[in-house]
Amino acid sequence: MFELICKTFIRNYEDHEDSEVRQRYGVVFSLLSIFCNIVMVIMKLIVSFLSNSISIRADALNNLSDVGSNLAALFGFRLANKHPDSDHPYGHGRMEYVSGMIVSFLILLVAFEAIREAIAKIITPNELNFSYGAIVALIISIGIKLFMAYINNKAGDSISSETLKAAGQDSANDALMTLASLLSLIIYRLFHLNIDAYAGLAVSLFVFKAGIEIFRNVLDTILGKAPDKELIRQIESDIMAHEGILGIHDLLLHDYGPSHQFMSLHAEVDASIPVLESHDMIDNIENEILNKYRILTTIHMDPIDTRDELAAVLKQQVKDIVTQIDSAYNIHDFRIVRGNTHTNLVFDVLIPASDKISHEELKKKISAEVAKIDKSYICVIQIDHSFV
């Protein structure tokens, strides 16, 4: 069913990285969700008044909020694909994240209201009116919601969209809420035991927890979470596959929304190779990354004197010192500047982003160890934090 919808309404649906295709995914599945939710709001409101069920009424209101969530997602996808302008030169891709945030707020709002109403009905219980029509309506509703959860999660996974994944999770929550309402009616019919308000409270608390998780996931993306490790590994492997690249470092990946990513890095090249030849290789690498990953990349060339044997020996010695302090540490941009009375060893030390060590303390510790090799060696150290 999912593939049939994609083939019917989304041209080039398999090109998940294309911004136009992403927008069509968002629009198609948001509109489908809006239609399904409106049908269920009408159906559940009728059933709730016939059965006098607080949990079904809360479920109907939840579906009504889902319409608002789907509208927010729809406008988010439309705005995210808007062309860059003078005020937003990096595009509007983060609007998709904003819409995901709105979805999470609406989920939390409805969950809070459902919790409040359920507690009120626990204090002041109400009688239920059992009907087989309500049972049938709730079973149909569960089926629709499970279908919506499936297609939204599938679409979200296909284009890596937190907004569609949030809609899928919300639909799964709705199916659970409706199941609780269904079980409440059945238990009332079989045992004349009214657990409607308690079931509504339990499901509302679950929905509230899911809303918090969705909020946190979207917030992490907006704040700038670390990029996918496998993606970085693949990019680094592709770059290092070029014979003229000796090493890479200072890789930064900036996320301005799906299909709106920018990357910069330093690539070490042999200083003896003509600069125009190295520059041509760097241009080719930038184009390869753009075509393969749709990431606009800027690469800075770092020339390395591969014929300086002393520099090579000292670099390895300094690297050993640094990794002995912490195996997660590394060095790059190593060079030596010779003088009459001393020699400067200039290099950067790369440490994990979460490392709390004092930079000055680390510099002193490295300098002390290097001085044991030769007192004339003076370290000029820059501490870098890893962003990937």
DAZIZI-V314830 format. One record per pair of residues at least 6 apart in sequence whose ideal C-beta (glycine too) atoms are under 7 Angstrom apart, sorted by the first residue. I is the first residue (numbers start at 0). J is the second residue. D is the distance in Angstrom with one decimal. If there is no record, write none. Layout:
<<I J D> <I J D>>
This chain:
<<1 150 5.2> <1 153 4.8> <4 27 6.8> <4 150 6.9> <5 12 4.0> <6 12 6.5> <8 27 4.7> <9 20 6.5> <9 23 4.6> <9 24 6.2> <9 27 6.0> <11 17 6.7> <11 20 5.6> <12 20 6.5> <14 20 5.0> <15 157 5.5> <15 158 4.9> <16 258 5.9> <16 293 4.8> <18 80 5.3> <18 258 4.5> <19 80 6.9> <21 158 5.0> <21 257 6.0> <21 258 6.0> <22 76 5.2> <22 77 6.8> <22 80 4.2> <24 154 5.3> <24 157 6.9> <24 158 5.1> <25 72 6.5> <25 73 7.0> <25 76 2.8> <25 160 6.8> <25 163 6.8> <26 73 6.2> <26 76 5.8> <26 77 6.9> <28 150 6.2> <28 151 5.8> <28 154 4.8> <28 163 6.2> <29 69 4.9> <29 72 4.8> <29 73 3.9> <29 76 6.7> <30 73 6.8> <32 69 4.5> <32 147 5.8> <32 151 6.6> <32 166 6.0> <33 66 5.7> <33 69 4.5> <33 70 6.7> <35 143 5.5> <35 147 5.6> <36 62 4.9> <36 65 4.5> <36 66 4.8> <36 69 6.5> <37 66 6.1> <39 62 4.8> <39 140 5.3> <39 143 6.2> <40 59 5.5> <40 62 4.7> <40 63 5.0> <42 136 5.4> <42 140 6.6> <43 55 5.6> <43 58 5.6> <43 59 3.6> <43 62 6.4> <43 140 6.5> <44 59 4.7> <46 55 5.6> <46 133 4.6> <46 136 4.8> <46 137 6.9> <47 55 4.0> <47 56 3.9> <47 59 5.7> <49 128 6.4> <49 130 6.0> <49 133 6.3> <50 127 5.9> <50 128 4.9> <50 129 6.9> <50 130 6.2> <50 133 4.8> <50 184 6.5> <51 125 5.9> <51 126 6.3> <51 127 5.8> <51 128 5.0> <52 127 5.8> <52 180 6.1> <52 183 6.9> <52 184 6.8> <52 195 5.6> <53 116 6.1> <53 117 6.6> <53 120 4.6> <53 125 6.7> <53 195 5.8> <53 196 5.7> <53 199 5.7> <54 179 6.1> <54 180 4.2> <54 183 5.7> <54 195 5.0> <54 198 5.4> <54 199 3.6> <55 180 4.6> <57 113 4.1> <57 116 6.0> <57 117 6.9> <57 199 5.3> <57 203 6.8> <58 173 7.0> <58 176 4.9> <58 177 5.4> <58 180 5.7> <60 109 6.3> <60 112 6.9> <61 109 4.8> <61 113 6.7> <61 173 6.0> <61 176 6.3> <62 173 6.5> <64 105 4.8> <64 108 6.8> <64 109 4.2> <65 169 6.2> <65 173 6.9> <67 105 5.5> <68 102 4.3> <68 105 4.8> <68 166 6.6> <68 169 6.6> <69 166 6.7> <71 98 4.8> <71 101 4.1> <71 102 5.9> <72 98 5.0> <72 102 6.2> <72 162 4.9> <72 166 6.1> <74 98 6.7> <75 94 5.1> <75 95 5.0> <75 97 6.3> <75 98 2.4> <75 162 6.1> <76 95 6.2> <78 91 5.5> <78 94 4.1> <79 91 5.6> <79 92 5.1> <79 94 4.4> <79 95 4.2> <79 256 5.7> <81 91 4.5> <83 89 6.5> <83 90 4.6> <89 255 4.3> <89 259 6.5> <90 255 5.9> <90 256 6.5> <90 259 4.6> <92 255 5.1> <92 256 1.7> <92 257 6.0> <92 258 6.6> <92 259 3.4> <93 221 6.9> <93 255 5.9> <93 256 4.5> <95 160 6.7> <95 162 5.5> <95 256 5.7> <95 257 6.2> <96 161 6.8> <96 217 5.7> <96 220 5.4> <96 221 5.1> <96 256 6.7> <98 162 5.3> <99 161 4.8> <99 162 4.0> <99 165 5.3> <99 217 4.2> <100 214 6.9> <100 217 5.0> <102 162 6.5> <102 165 4.8> <102 166 6.6> <102 169 7.0> <102 213 6.9> <103 165 6.4> <103 210 5.4> <103 213 4.3> <103 214 3.9> <103 217 6.1> <106 169 5.7> <106 206 6.5> <106 209 6.9> <106 210 3.7> <106 213 6.6> <107 207 6.3> <107 210 4.1> <110 203 5.2> <110 206 4.3> <110 207 3.8> <110 210 5.7> <111 207 6.7> <113 199 6.3> <113 203 3.8> <114 200 6.3> <114 203 4.5> <114 204 6.5> <114 207 6.7> <117 196 5.0> <117 199 4.0> <117 200 3.8> <117 203 5.8> <118 200 6.5> <120 196 3.8> <121 196 4.6> <121 197 6.5> <121 200 6.8> <124 193 5.9> <124 196 6.6> <127 184 6.6> <127 187 4.8> <127 193 6.0> <127 195 5.9> <129 184 5.9> <129 187 6.0> <129 188 4.5> <133 184 6.2> <134 181 6.7> <134 184 6.4> <137 177 5.6> <137 180 6.0> <137 181 4.3> <138 181 6.9> <140 177 5.0> <141 174 5.1> <141 177 5.0> <141 178 5.8> <144 170 5.0> <144 173 4.7> <144 174 3.9> <144 177 6.4> <145 174 5.1> <147 170 4.0> <148 167 5.0> <148 170 3.8> <148 171 4.2> <148 174 6.4> <151 163 5.1> <151 166 4.4> <151 167 3.5> <151 170 6.1> <152 164 6.2> <152 167 3.5> <154 163 4.9> <155 163 3.5> <155 164 3.6> <155 167 5.7> <158 257 6.8> <159 257 6.2> <160 257 6.6> <161 216 5.9> <161 217 5.4> <161 220 6.2> <165 213 4.5> <168 209 5.8> <168 213 6.2> <172 205 6.8> <172 206 4.7> <172 209 5.2> <175 202 5.9> <175 205 6.6> <176 202 4.3> <176 206 6.6> <179 198 4.0> <179 199 6.9> <179 201 6.7> <179 202 4.5> <180 198 6.8> <182 198 6.6> <183 194 5.5> <183 195 4.3> <183 198 4.6> <186 192 5.5> <186 194 5.9> <187 193 5.7> <223 254 6.9> <225 387 6.4> <226 252 4.5> <226 387 5.7> <231 250 6.9> <231 387 4.8> <234 288 6.5> <234 292 6.7> <235 247 6.2> <237 287 6.8> <238 244 5.8> <238 247 5.6> <238 266 6.7> <238 284 5.9> <239 247 6.8> <241 280 6.2> <241 284 6.2> <243 268 5.8> <243 269 6.8> <243 272 6.5> <243 277 6.4> <243 280 5.0> <244 266 5.4> <244 267 7.0> <244 268 6.7> <245 267 4.2> <245 268 6.4> <245 269 6.5> <245 303 5.6> <246 267 4.2> <246 331 6.8> <247 264 5.5> <247 265 6.6> <247 266 5.2> <248 265 5.2> <248 331 4.0> <248 349 6.7> <249 264 6.0> <249 265 4.5> <249 383 6.7> <250 262 7.0> <250 264 4.1> <250 387 5.4> <251 262 6.6> <251 263 5.0> <251 386 5.2> <252 260 6.3> <252 262 4.8> <252 387 6.4> <253 260 6.7> <253 261 4.6> <254 260 5.6> <255 261 6.9> <258 293 5.7> <260 294 4.6> <261 295 5.1> <262 294 5.0> <262 296 4.5> <263 297 4.6> <264 298 5.7> <265 299 4.8> <265 301 5.1> <266 281 6.5> <266 298 5.1> <266 300 6.1> <266 301 6.7> <267 301 4.7> <267 303 4.9> <268 277 4.5> <268 300 5.5> <268 301 7.0> <268 302 6.0> <268 303 6.8> <269 303 6.3> <269 305 5.3> <270 302 3.7> <270 303 5.9> <270 304 4.9> <271 305 6.8> <271 306 6.8> <277 300 5.9> <281 298 4.9> <281 300 5.9> <284 298 6.3> <285 296 4.8> <285 298 5.8> <288 294 5.6> <288 296 4.6> <289 295 6.1> <289 296 6.5> <301 332 6.2> <304 310 6.4> <309 335 6.8> <310 334 6.6> <310 335 5.1> <313 335 6.3> <313 344 6.3> <314 333 4.4> <316 372 6.1> <317 330 6.1> <317 333 6.8> <317 344 6.5> <317 346 6.4> <317 369 6.3> <318 330 5.3> <320 365 6.1> <320 368 4.5> <320 369 6.5> <321 328 4.8> <321 329 6.9> <321 330 5.5> <321 348 5.9> <321 365 6.3> <322 328 6.0> <324 364 6.3> <327 351 5.3> <328 348 6.1> <328 349 6.7> <328 350 5.4> <329 349 4.7> <330 346 5.0> <330 347 6.5> <330 348 5.6> <330 349 6.9> <331 347 5.3> <331 349 6.4> <332 346 5.9> <332 347 4.7> <333 346 4.1> <334 345 5.2> <335 342 5.7> <335 343 6.8> <335 344 5.7> <336 342 6.9> <336 343 4.2> <336 345 6.3> <341 375 4.6> <341 377 5.2> <342 375 5.8> <342 376 5.6> <343 377 5.2> <343 379 5.2> <344 369 6.5> <344 376 5.5> <344 377 6.9> <344 378 5.2> <344 379 6.9> <345 379 4.5> <346 380 6.5> <347 381 4.5> <347 383 5.1> <348 361 6.9> <348 380 5.9> <348 382 5.4> <348 383 6.8> <349 383 4.9> <349 385 5.8> <350 382 6.5> <350 384 6.1> <351 385 5.5> <352 384 4.8> <352 385 5.4> <352 386 6.6> <358 382 4.5> <361 382 6.5> <362 380 4.8> <365 378 6.0> <365 380 6.3> <366 378 4.3> <369 376 5.2> <369 378 5.3> <370 376 6.5>>
